[in-house]
């Protein structure tokens, strides 16, 4: 069934927001994949580097692995902050009408 008339502005805005959120999510995922791909390449082709002690007696494999975990958490925080909708950003006590 085809809708009659123009698309409501709120629906159009919501679709644009979803598209932008998806694009941002893919960009952040690509960043994580590049870092992880580097980790895999070093493990595959230069495994001796991973056994080098670098900081606080930890080898590079442990530090890089922990860095991947921290990076994933940081990227998820960035995504969550940048993708909040205007209604999510309002304080709970705000009683102003929302449209």
C-alpha positions as a Markdown table, in Angstrom:
| # | Residue | x | y | z |
|---|---|---|---|---|
| 1 | Unk | 0.0 | 0.0 | 0.0 |
| 2 | Unk | 1.5 | 3.3 | -1.1 |
| 3 | Unk | 1.2 | 6.3 | 1.3 |
| 4 | Unk | -0.7 | 9.3 | 0.1 |
| 5 | Unk | 0.9 | 12.7 | 0.3 |
| 6 | Unk | 4.4 | 13.9 | 1.2 |
| 7 | Unk | 6.6 | 12.1 | 3.7 |
| 8 | Unk | 6.3 | 13.6 | 7.2 |
| 9 | Unk | 9.3 | 15.7 | 8.1 |
| 10 | Unk | 9.9 | 13.8 | 11.4 |
| 11 | Unk | 10.2 | 10.5 | 9.4 |
| 12 | Unk | 12.5 | 12.0 | 6.9 |
| 13 | Unk | 14.7 | 13.5 | 9.7 |
| 14 | Unk | 14.8 | 10.1 | 11.4 |
| 15 | Unk | 15.8 | 8.3 | 8.2 |
| 16 | Unk | 18.6 | 10.8 | 7.7 |
| 17 | Unk | 19.8 | 10.4 | 11.3 |
| 18 | Unk | 19.8 | 6.6 | 10.9 |
| 19 | Unk | 21.9 | 6.9 | 7.7 |
| 20 | Unk | 24.4 | 9.2 | 9.4 |
| 21 | Unk | 24.6 | 6.9 | 12.4 |
| 22 | Unk | 25.2 | 3.9 | 10.2 |
| 23 | Unk | 27.9 | 5.7 | 8.3 |
| 24 | Unk | 29.6 | 6.8 | 11.5 |
| 25 | Unk | 29.4 | 3.2 | 12.8 |
| 26 | Unk | 31.0 | 1.8 | 9.7 |
| 27 | Unk | 33.8 | 4.4 | 9.8 |
| 28 | Unk | 34.6 | 3.5 | 13.5 |
| 29 | Unk | 34.4 | -0.2 | 12.7 |
| 30 | Unk | 36.9 | 0.3 | 9.8 |
| 31 | Unk | 39.3 | 2.0 | 12.2 |
| 32 | Unk | 39.1 | -0.9 | 14.6 |
| 33 | Unk | 39.5 | -3.4 | 11.7 |
| 34 | Unk | 42.7 | -1.7 | 10.5 |
| 35 | Unk | 44.3 | -1.8 | 14.0 |
| 36 | Unk | 43.2 | -5.4 | 14.4 |
| 37 | Unk | 44.5 | -6.3 | 11.0 |
| 38 | Unk | 47.8 | -4.9 | 11.9 |
| 39 | Unk | 47.8 | -7.0 | 15.0 |
| 40 | Unk | 47.1 | -10.1 | 13.0 |
| 41 | Unk | 49.8 | -9.3 | 10.4 |
| 42 | Unk | 52.5 | -8.8 | 13.0 |
| 43 | Unk | 51.5 | -12.1 | 14.7 |
| 44 | Unk | 51.6 | -13.9 | 11.3 |
| 45 | Unk | 54.7 | -12.5 | 9.8 |
| 46 | Unk | 56.9 | -11.1 | 12.7 |
| 47 | Unk | 55.9 | -13.2 | 15.8 |
| 48 | Unk | 59.2 | -12.4 | 17.5 |
| 49 | Unk | 58.2 | -8.8 | 17.8 |
| 50 | Unk | 55.3 | -9.8 | 19.9 |
| 51 | Unk | 57.6 | -11.4 | 22.5 |
| 52 | Unk | 59.6 | -8.2 | 22.9 |
| 53 | Unk | 59.2 | -6.7 | 26.4 |
| 54 | Unk | 58.2 | -3.1 | 26.0 |
| 55 | Unk | 56.7 | -1.5 | 29.1 |
| 56 | Unk | 56.3 | -2.6 | 32.7 |
| 57 | Unk | 57.6 | -6.1 | 31.9 |
| 58 | Unk | 54.7 | -6.8 | 29.5 |
| 59 | Unk | 55.3 | -8.1 | 26.0 |
| 60 | Unk | 54.0 | -6.4 | 22.9 |
| 61 | Unk | 51.2 | -9.0 | 22.4 |
| 62 | Unk | 49.7 | -8.3 | 25.8 |
| 63 | Unk | 49.9 | -4.5 | 25.4 |
| 64 | Unk | 48.5 | -4.6 | 21.9 |
| 65 | Unk | 45.7 | -6.9 | 23.0 |
| 66 | Unk | 44.8 | -4.7 | 25.9 |
| 67 | Unk | 45.0 | -1.7 | 23.5 |
| 68 | Unk | 42.5 | -3.3 | 21.2 |
| 69 | Unk | 40.1 | -3.7 | 24.2 |
| 70 | Unk | 40.5 | -0.1 | 25.2 |
| 71 | Unk | 40.1 | 1.0 | 21.6 |
| 72 | Unk | 36.9 | -0.9 | 21.2 |
| 73 | Unk | 35.5 | 0.6 | 24.4 |
| 74 | Unk | 36.6 | 4.1 | 23.4 |
| 75 | Unk | 35.1 | 3.8 | 19.9 |
| 76 | Unk | 31.8 | 2.6 | 21.4 |
| 77 | Unk | 31.7 | 5.6 | 23.7 |
| 78 | Unk | 32.4 | 7.9 | 20.8 |
| 79 | Unk | 29.6 | 6.3 | 18.8 |
| 80 | Unk | 27.2 | 6.5 | 21.7 |
| 81 | Unk | 27.9 | 10.2 | 22.3 |
| 82 | Unk | 27.7 | 11.2 | 18.7 |
| 83 | Unk | 24.5 | 9.2 | 17.9 |
| 84 | Unk | 22.4 | 10.4 | 20.7 |
| 85 | Unk | 19.1 | 11.9 | 19.5 |
| 86 | Unk | 17.9 | 15.3 | 20.7 |
| 87 | Unk | 15.3 | 13.6 | 22.9 |
| 88 | Unk | 18.0 | 11.5 | 24.5 |
| 89 | Unk | 20.0 | 14.6 | 25.3 |
| 90 | Unk | 17.2 | 16.3 | 27.2 |
| 91 | Unk | 17.3 | 16.1 | 31.0 |
| 92 | Unk | 14.6 | 13.9 | 32.6 |
| 93 | Unk | 13.1 | 17.0 | 34.4 |
| 94 | Unk | 12.6 | 18.9 | 31.2 |
| 95 | Unk | 8.9 | 19.3 | 30.7 |
| 96 | Unk | 9.0 | 21.3 | 27.4 |
| 97 | Unk | 6.9 | 20.0 | 24.6 |
| 98 | Unk | 8.8 | 17.9 | 22.1 |
| 99 | Unk | 7.1 | 19.0 | 18.9 |
